[in-house]
């Protein structure tokens, strides 16, 4: 390959469908008795992203340029000591790259790549890119309830009647610049009624504006919080304000849950592996005694798939998982039958609610409006 | 009911950026296959009601139902938290029945199009004076209309049966030709545009061209194109066909005057019919969109040719006796089909004689000798050339 060194610092080829993004967090974990545990990310750069990209059907010139660029990042350079007091010839170069939807442009390095020539003037290149320099400090997402620093507070002076038609109303904003896109949702703080935004609006702090909404179950007057501000930010995902989540503590049995709820349903066939903990006494190699472990013996690990998801739903799932940084807990509805039971003799060791954290997930862009996400959910205790 | 009538087969083809031609076609078919899958989600046809109300406190209290009255219910497991309707559902039509244990039923009051935020739904009952227990309310079964997701790009096939009626094979039928003689590499990847009837297309690529010829018959060819992108309708465009040159006298290849060259080396003295086929396999390059407003992915950004194969078969009176014993690499053949029209002297227009030449220089891939009850020895031979 005739390496042609260029001055460009960006890689401009768009990947083919089937390319994949993978995320993984590096955590420290402490396990206590009765399966209680705590975990924390090891550092601000511990939530990593890698891309497995395929570029199919490239011409000879395109593949030459691509391989030359990727190879040239590792070229030997003569030693050079800069005015900043360091050698400039040591580091492997990083480059700008715009991944596929819904990710934003970032800096990447390419750790391995493969070139296949399939026929005359027809080449396939596959490459693995590692995102460099991302930080969990870039994740700005309100957790539960109103956050004065990053949420906006919308006031509805009058209630909306229930209707499947558009309704126009005036709302005011008293915290932070609010930017609502069409198909965003505003959630009522008292119950689960929602209003769907029909046309994009921006509301400055301490201003009011007319907005078109659809509220099939009506919407009461009063105050609602909204995550859709210009302060909202994601590490890897572009335009997080496309995504709406229920912003308050989920309601449960007359009280609330102190964690957000993962409301997305995985694909139909889930395999739930049960490996309960127990204690066994090996007095001899042929005589064993099995004793119960104690509280919480049966925490499950789930390998979940979310296939055939639309662009927006995939973005919402990815933003939810990213905002939990690979270690934060969330509540998840297990399938029916695992969600507790109203019968008094249901197992006390399996609570009606399950809490999980997700340390790794991957996303594949199957085709337009068709995304596949797989995730590992590890069950943990709420406290 | 009204069918859209066309006189003849109005088909027009052109290489992108160049002038095109109306085609002397016998028939045209455009067919499209769509690869769609449903992706069912866990419990997507199971309805669980955790509260009759708008979800204030997750305390389940069943109303005593009154016929025809709408009840708002919060969906989710007993005690909450609420859970929206599955997004694997495209639509729950109004009046869809929800079946609970012990013969109890509710019905959806309105159409529901789940978008991941449907924590509430409205139901009515057809009879009154009954209640739904908390346990029963967790086991509602209903049958919605599910979503489908596209797994691969949509691709159409345009199949044309037509008559070779010119001396020059048009660019859009010429797999091995070049639209731009200065292009490098010299492999044509230009797309083809055109219309059939009132439907226009702008992203088609030739896949195959076939024709056959036998004595005292005209030659009809068939071509197949891959078609991508949108069709658009222009109700006036097919009128151009009816004022085209096709309504003047046409010259058509005929077996009477056409010839095969190269058959004698194969031991065949009198070919009586032949068939010719050229096919190319193509690779498609689609790219992922980078944001929600990007239209990339609908049509391929590149359609390249992988390999082109020419097959030619001749039937005749005889074959070389070395039908089996040619050695490990087989034998080669260099055949040409020279198409001519009937070359009438007393017609002025389109009476050309020689029309076009198709060749196949490759290896003999099959032979046969047969005798039937009519008592004639028939030989047939097939030659294949890997053109590219």
Interface residues (C-beta under 8 A of the other chain):
Chain A: X14 X15 X16 X17 X19 X56 X57 X58 X59 X60 X98 X99 X100 X101 X102 X118 X119 X120 X121 X122 X164 X183 X185 X190 X191 X192 X193 X194 X196 X216 X217 X238 X239 X242 X244 X246 X250 X251 X252 X253 X254 X257 X261 X263 X264 X265 X266 X267 X268 X270 X307 X308 X309 X310 X311 X313 X316 X331 X333 X335 X336 X339 X340 X342 X343 X352 X353 X365 X366 X367 X368 X369 X370
Chain B: X37 X38 X39 X40 X41 X42 X43 X44 X46 X48 X53 X54 X55 X56 X57 X58 X59 X72 X74 X76 X77 X78 X79 X80 X81 X82 X83 X84 X86 X87 X88 X110 X115 X116 X117 X119 X120 X122 X134 X135 X138 X147 X149 X150 X151 X152 X153 X185 X187 X283 X284 X285 X286 X287 X288 X289 X290 X291 X292 X294 X296 X297 X298 X300 X302 X304 X305 X306 X307 X388
